[in-house]
Amino acid sequence: MAPSESCGTQQQPRATNVALERSLTTARPDVSAHINNVPVAIEVQISTLTQEKIIQRTAEYARKGIYVLWLLQWTPYLDGDRYSPRLWEKWLHAIYFGNVYYWTKGLSVTCYHFDAHHRWIPESSWYSKSGKEIIAGGYSRKSKRYRMPTRGETLNLATDFLPRNRDRWEGGGLTIPDAKLFMHRQRH
């Protein structure tokens, strides 16, 4: 199924000038459109991209005055107790201010946040005569690999997203260029 059909943007009156893989000379977004008169590039990532490639494309869209929305394919693992995000998912989490967007169907996008995942490490344990494990003391350790995914709102691509400018930022081993992002309006 083509990304514009799967995202449902062609039937939406708020979306105009919709095209699949429109050449923008130095970039070719999966879907490009004007949503509520905002130029938007929607990148539907099904295959793995390098972090460098995502940074390059994000910066290129910003130079062209186009707001980018990176969408990932939803997986049921996101609703588990722990999830091992790929490096570029961690990068998207940072650029979208602690959110990652996963396409579910039609115009529906589900927002997730990744919290630290802690696991309990017992200091010592032994078994009673009845076979029950007895744990004496211990500590919590933050996992380097796993995060605890928290499901947020289910959003509508045509009505719940706004353009937002993001300034360059570096920290935690991540570099985020100046960016123009298409992201959800946060309700507090």
N, C-alpha and C positions, 0 to 999 in steps of 0.2 A: 504494500500500500504506500502511496506517495505521501511524503511528509505533510503537504498542504491538505490532503484529504484526511489524513490521520489526525491532524491538529484541528481540522474543521474550520480553518480561517476563510475559505472561499465562500461559505454560506453566510458569513457574518457581515451585517451592514457596517459595522464599525471598522472593518478591515477592507482597505482598497488597495489597488495596484499589487495584488498578491501574485507572486511568481515562485516557481520551483527553481532552485539552482541558477538564479539570475547572475550573470557575470557582472561583477563590479570592478573589473580589470584585475585588481590584486586580491580579490576575495570572491568567493562563491558560496553564499549562505544556503542552507538547505531550503529555507523559506524566507522570502523577503516580502515586506508589505508596509503599508502605512496603517497603523492601528491608532484610531482616534487622532489622525493626522500626524502621528509620530513615525518617522522612518525606523523600522525595526528589522533586524536580522535574527532569525530563529535558527539556532544550531541544534539539531536533534542528534545527540551523540549516542550511537549504538555501538560503535567500535571504539577501541581505546585510542586516545590521542596523547601525545606527549604534552607535558606541562608547557614546554617551550612553544609548541604549536598553538596551544590555546592562548597563551600570553600574546603571541604575535598576532593572531586573528582579532583578539579583543582590542589591542592597540590600533590595528588597522581600521576596524569599524569606528573607533573613536575619532581617528584622523578624518574619516569620511563624514562624520556627523551622524552616524547611525548607532542606534541603541541596540545592544545585543542581549539576547536571552539564550543562555545555555540550558538546554533541557536534556535530561538523561532518561533512559528507559527504566521505568519502575520495576522493582523486583520484590517478591514477598519477603526476602531476607531483611528488608528495611523495617518490617514490623516485628522483628525478633528482639531478644534481649541485648544482643550485641551484633555489631556489623563492622566489617573491615573495609573502610572506604579506600578506594584507589587514590594515588597521589593527586590526580587531577580533580577528584571529588573533594579532597581536602582544600585544594586551591579554590575551587568554586565556592566552597563553604566560606572561605575567607573573603573572596571578592564580593559575595552577596551578603556580607555582614552577618554571617552565622546561619545562612539558609542555603539549601540546595534544592533545585526544582526537578521533579520527576514527572514526566508525562505519563498519564494513566490511560486516557481515551478522549477522543473528540477534542473539545476545548479545555478539558479538565487537567489540571496540573496540581500535584500534591507537594507541599513544602515540607522539608525535613530539616531538623537541627541535630547536630552531633554533639553530645556531651561526653565527657571523659567516662571511660568504663573502668570501674575498680573491681578487683577481685580480692577475696579474703585469703590470706596466707596464714595457716595455723603455725604457731611456734612449736607446738608439740601436740601429739595426740596418741591415744592408746585405746585399746578395746577392753570393755568390761567383760566379765565372765559370760554375760548374756550375749555378747557379740556387738553391743552398741558402741559406736565410736565416741570417745570423749575427747573434746578439744580443749586444751588449756592455753589461753592467750593467743595472740596473733596480731596481725596488722593488715591494713588495706594497702594494696599497691595499684597504681594507675597503669593500665595496659598501654603499651606503645602501639600495639596493632589494632586493638578493637576500640570502637566508640559505641555509645548507647544512642541509637537513633530515636528521636522524638518526632512523631508525626504531627505536623501542623495542619493548617487549613487546606481544604481542597479549593483551588482557585480556578477562575475562568480567565482564559488567555485574553479575551476581548474586553473584559470589564474590570478586572482586578489588578491590572499591571499599569505602572506609570514609568516615565523616563526619570532617571536619576544619574547625576554625574558623580563619579568616584575619583578622588584624588589618588595620586601615586602613594604607595605604602610599602614598607619593607618591615619584616619581623618574623620571628619563628622559622627562619629559613625560607620564607616565601617572599616573592616580589610581585607586586600588583602595579601595573602601569596606570596612567590616567585612563579612565574608562567611562564610557556611556553605557549604562545598564538599563535594561527593561526589567523591572522587578515589582513585586506586589506591594500594594499600599498596606503598610503595617498598621494594624489596629491595636491600640494600647488600652 
